[in-house]
Amino acid sequence: MADTHTYKFDVKMTCSGCSGAITRVLERAKADGVSEFTVNLETQEVLVTGSIPYEDVLAKIKKTGKEVRGSPLGRDCLVTMH
């Protein structure tokens, strides 16, 4: 069984359309190993849990055209293994 990771991204979102775009991308990413996610427009945070690598999640979020702040080694990325 693959390790499960939880990643936290700071994503610049200004409206429900922005958060909706992130939600749609992550829904489709469930086929690639995302097991669950939370998109919070108010805090501009996205939490993603699954077996998918960090770089893959980052690339999917960036495809929406939204600014993603932080790096995989920064304080804004939680990485936990279950």
Secondary structure, 3 states (H helix, E strand, C coil): CCCCEEEEEEECCCCHHHHHHHHHHHHHHHHHCEEEEEEECCCCEEEEEECCCHHHHHHHHHCCCCCEECCCCCCCCCCCCC
